[in-house]
Amino acid sequence: MAEKIEVKVPHRSTASAERMYDAWLDSDKVRVWMKTAGQSMGLAGDIRQVEIDPRVDGAFLLSDMRDGVETK
């Protein structure tokens, strides 16, 4: 069984909290963000899965291809 990992990413933005929250729940926007972020790190940006369950105790799944292997 995979252990749980907590991730915190501090970042300041001029966008409202509502706009940021809405963007995080939009899988198409997350896919664009992931592709751009990956490419800025020298990766291909081949995004395979973006699944977001925004309910309390929900989950999310983000994956991309790296060296021919899907990372989740």
C-alpha positions, 0 to 999 in steps of 0.5 A: 500500500502506498504511503500518504504524502502531504505536499505544500507549495507556497506561491503568491498570485494576484488572482483571487482565491475563487479563480485559483480554486476554480482553475484547480478543479478544471482538469483541462486547465490542470493539464495545460499547467502540468504540460507547461511545468513539465516542459519548463523542466525539460520533460516532453509534457506528455500528460496522460491522466488528470482526475480530480475529485474535489469532495472532502476526503476526495483525491486526485490523479496526475500522470505523465510519460517519462522515459517511456513509463507513465508516472503517477 
